[in-house]
Amino acid sequence: MNIKSGKTNEKNTGRRVRVVVAERNPFVVSALREMLECDGRFDLLGAVHSGAEFLELAAAAKFDVAVIGWKLADMDGADILAEIQNRQLGVRVTVFSNDHDIGILKQCVRLGAQGYCFQFDDPPIIFDTILAVAHGRICIPYIDINKVNDTPLSRLTVRERELLAVLSDGWTNLQIATRTGISENTVKYHLKNLYDKLDVRNRAMAVALYASEKRRPPKSPFG
């Protein structure tokens, strides 16, 4: 992992946007590096290949925007976005995807990504997305906002929402079993059904999705 000092680059490059790339494919990293360095508005501090390395950088938060691939060596984009929320890391992220799956885009929006672009987009689109995110805006491709708001959480039963709420409070399976009078195996069964409904793989992703929806302002009845 070769990361330049953010402090030094701020002094030497003035208003350039400091970027960190997290991507497992070295050819994609090389192409991004060439584009960003030739443009002149960006300072690429470095690139990492794993989610664990990226989260270390995010904890230090010495960059303006992270550009992350959807699939890293050890994690995917959903895992990383969930960890950013769970650890309350104040970083701004653009997801750089090579997949046209609308489900991935919706998942990124729900998990708090500020930007989203495709690896096959023209360079000006990629640059504009990174700049918009660096300046505090959200920049994603067109999507029917009603479909984004129709999250899996809206289809949960009252009991399932209660279960998700106690998960977000940090309850263990044993605590849930003890306080609800059911076996721990039954709790695991209910959790598996809950994860399937939410289209997530684990507790951390479910909690991040729940936290993201709680922070979203109520939808106006006037659209």
C-alpha positions as CSV (number, residue, x, y, z in Angstrom):
1,M,0.0,0.0,0.0
2,N,1.7,3.2,-1.2
3,I,-0.2,6.3,0.0
4,K,1.2,9.8,-0.2
5,S,0.9,12.2,2.6
6,G,-2.4,14.1,2.4
7,K,-0.9,17.1,4.3
8,T,2.0,17.5,1.8
9,N,-0.2,17.3,-1.2
10,E,-2.7,19.9,0.1
11,K,0.2,22.3,0.4
12,N,1.7,21.6,-3.0
13,T,-1.4,21.2,-5.1
14,G,-3.7,23.9,-3.6
15,R,-7.3,23.2,-4.6
16,R,-6.9,19.8,-6.1
17,V,-9.3,17.1,-5.0
18,R,-7.5,14.4,-3.0
19,V,-8.6,10.9,-4.2
20,V,-8.0,7.4,-2.9
21,V,-8.8,4.4,-5.1
22,A,-9.8,1.0,-3.7
23,E,-10.0,-1.5,-6.6
24,R,-8.7,-5.1,-7.0
25,N,-8.1,-5.0,-10.7
26,P,-4.6,-3.5,-11.4
27,F,-5.6,-2.5,-15.0
28,V,-8.5,-0.5,-13.7
29,V,-6.3,1.2,-11.2
30,S,-3.7,2.0,-13.8
31,A,-6.4,3.5,-16.2
32,L,-7.9,5.6,-13.3
33,R,-4.4,6.8,-12.3
34,E,-3.6,7.9,-15.8
35,M,-6.9,9.7,-16.3
36,L,-6.8,11.5,-12.9
37,E,-3.2,12.5,-13.2
38,C,-3.6,13.9,-16.7
39,D,-6.7,15.9,-15.8
40,G,-4.9,18.2,-13.3
41,R,-7.8,18.8,-11.0
42,F,-7.1,15.7,-8.9
43,D,-4.3,14.4,-6.6
44,L,-4.3,10.6,-6.5
45,L,-2.9,9.9,-3.1
46,G,-2.8,6.1,-3.7
47,A,-4.6,2.9,-4.4
48,V,-5.4,-0.2,-2.2
49,H,-6.7,-3.6,-3.2
50,S,-8.7,-4.7,-0.2
51,G,-11.5,-3.4,2.0
52,A,-9.5,-3.8,5.1
53,E,-6.7,-1.5,3.8
54,F,-9.3,1.0,2.6
55,L,-11.1,1.1,6.0
56,E,-7.7,1.9,7.6
57,L,-7.3,4.9,5.3
58,A,-10.9,5.9,5.9
59,A,-10.3,6.0,9.7
60,A,-7.6,8.6,9.1
61,A,-9.8,10.5,6.6
62,K,-7.0,12.4,4.9
63,F,-8.6,12.5,1.4
64,D,-11.7,14.2,-0.1
65,V,-13.2,11.3,-2.1
66,A,-12.7,7.6,-2.2
67,V,-13.4,5.8,-5.5
68,I,-14.1,2.2,-4.7
69,G,-14.8,-0.8,-7.0
70,W,-17.8,-3.0,-6.2
71,K,-15.7,-6.1,-5.7
72,L,-12.4,-5.9,-3.8
73,A,-10.0,-8.6,-2.8
74,D,-11.7,-9.4,0.5
75,M,-15.0,-7.4,0.6
76,D,-17.6,-6.0,-1.8
77,G,-18.9,-2.4,-1.9
78,A,-21.9,-3.2,0.3
79,D,-19.7,-4.5,3.0
80,I,-17.5,-1.4,2.9
81,L,-20.5,1.0,2.9
82,A,-22.0,-0.9,5.8
83,E,-18.7,-0.7,7.7
84,I,-18.4,3.1,7.0
85,Q,-21.8,3.6,8.6
86,N,-21.2,1.2,11.5
87,R,-17.9,2.9,12.4
88,Q,-19.3,6.4,11.7
89,L,-16.4,7.3,9.4
90,G,-16.8,10.7,7.8
91,V,-15.7,9.9,4.3
92,R,-17.3,10.5,0.9
93,V,-17.5,7.6,-1.5
94,T,-18.1,7.1,-5.2
95,V,-18.7,3.6,-6.3
96,F,-17.0,2.7,-9.5
97,S,-18.9,-0.3,-10.9
98,N,-18.6,-2.4,-14.0
99,D,-22.1,-3.9,-13.5
100,H,-25.3,-2.5,-14.9
101,D,-27.4,-4.3,-12.3
102,I,-29.9,-1.7,-11.0
103,G,-30.0,-3.7,-7.7
104,I,-26.4,-2.7,-7.0
105,L,-27.2,1.0,-7.6
106,K,-30.2,0.9,-5.3
107,Q,-28.1,-0.9,-2.6
108,C,-25.4,1.8,-2.8
109,V,-28.0,4.6,-2.4
110,R,-29.6,2.9,0.6
111,L,-26.2,2.3,2.2
112,G,-25.2,5.9,1.8
113,A,-22.9,6.2,-1.2
114,Q,-22.7,9.8,-2.4
115,G,-21.6,9.0,-6.0
116,Y,-21.9,6.2,-8.5
117,C,-20.5,5.8,-12.0
118,F,-19.6,3.0,-14.4
119,Q,-16.1,1.9,-15.5
120,F,-17.2,2.3,-19.1
121,D,-18.5,5.9,-18.7
122,D,-16.6,8.6,-20.6
123,P,-13.9,10.3,-18.5
124,P,-15.8,13.6,-18.2
125,I,-18.7,11.8,-16.5
126,I,-16.3,10.1,-14.1
127,F,-14.6,13.4,-13.3
128,D,-17.9,15.2,-12.8
129,T,-19.1,12.6,-10.4
130,I,-15.9,12.7,-8.3
131,L,-16.0,16.5,-8.2
132,A,-19.6,16.7,-7.3
133,V,-19.1,14.2,-4.4
134,A,-16.0,16.2,-3.3
135,H,-18.1,19.4,-3.2
136,G,-20.7,17.8,-0.9
137,R,-23.3,16.8,-3.5
138,I,-24.8,13.4,-4.4
139,C,-24.3,12.3,-8.0
140,I,-25.8,9.0,-9.2
141,P,-27.2,7.9,-12.6
142,Y,-30.9,8.5,-13.1
143,I,-33.1,6.1,-11.2
144,D,-36.8,6.3,-10.3
145,I,-36.6,7.7,-6.8
146,N,-39.9,5.9,-5.8
147,K,-38.1,2.6,-6.5
148,V,-35.3,3.6,-4.2
149,N,-37.7,4.6,-1.4
150,D,-39.4,1.3,-1.7
151,T,-36.8,-0.4,0.3
152,P,-37.0,-3.9,1.7
153,L,-37.6,-2.4,5.1
154,S,-41.0,-1.1,4.0
155,R,-42.0,-4.8,3.4
156,L,-41.1,-6.0,6.9
157,T,-43.7,-7.0,9.5
158,V,-44.0,-5.2,12.8
159,R,-42.2,-8.1,14.5
160,E,-39.4,-8.1,12.0
161,R,-38.9,-4.3,12.4
162,E,-38.7,-4.8,16.2
163,L,-36.1,-7.5,15.7
164,L,-34.1,-5.2,13.4
165,A,-34.3,-2.4,16.0
166,V,-32.9,-4.5,18.8
167,L,-30.1,-5.7,16.5
168,S,-29.2,-2.1,15.9
169,D,-29.1,-1.6,19.7
170,G,-26.4,-4.3,19.9
171,W,-28.4,-7.2,21.3
172,T,-26.9,-10.7,20.9
173,N,-28.8,-13.7,19.8
174,L,-28.8,-15.0,23.4
175,Q,-30.2,-11.7,24.7
176,I,-33.0,-11.7,22.1
177,A,-33.8,-15.3,23.0
178,T,-33.9,-14.7,26.7
179,R,-36.0,-11.6,26.5
180,T,-38.5,-13.0,24.0
181,G,-38.8,-16.5,25.5
182,I,-37.7,-18.4,22.4
183,S,-34.7,-20.6,21.7
184,E,-31.5,-19.2,20.3
185,N,-31.9,-21.5,17.2
186,T,-35.3,-19.9,16.6
187,V,-33.7,-16.5,16.8
188,K,-31.2,-17.6,14.2
189,Y,-34.0,-18.8,12.0
190,H,-35.8,-15.5,12.2
191,L,-32.6,-13.6,11.5
192,K,-31.9,-15.7,8.4
193,N,-35.4,-14.8,7.1
194,L,-34.9,-11.2,7.9
195,Y,-31.5,-11.1,6.1
196,D,-33.2,-12.8,3.0
197,K,-36.0,-10.2,3.0
198,L,-33.4,-7.3,3.2
199,D,-31.2,-8.9,0.6
200,V,-28.1,-8.7,3.0
201,R,-25.7,-11.3,4.1
202,N,-25.1,-10.5,7.8
203,R,-26.0,-8.5,10.8
204,A,-23.7,-5.5,10.1
205,M,-25.3,-4.9,6.7
206,A,-28.8,-5.2,8.1
207,V,-28.0,-2.7,10.9
208,A,-26.4,-0.3,8.3
209,L,-29.5,-0.5,6.1
210,Y,-31.7,0.2,9.1
211,A,-29.6,3.2,10.2
212,S,-29.6,4.6,6.7
213,E,-33.4,4.5,6.5
214,K,-33.8,6.1,10.0
215,R,-31.7,9.0,8.8
216,R,-33.7,9.5,5.6
217,P,-36.2,12.4,5.9
218,P,-39.9,11.5,5.5
219,K,-41.1,11.5,1.9
220,S,-43.3,14.6,1.1
221,P,-46.9,13.7,0.2
222,F,-46.6,16.3,-2.6
223,G,-43.7,14.4,-4.3
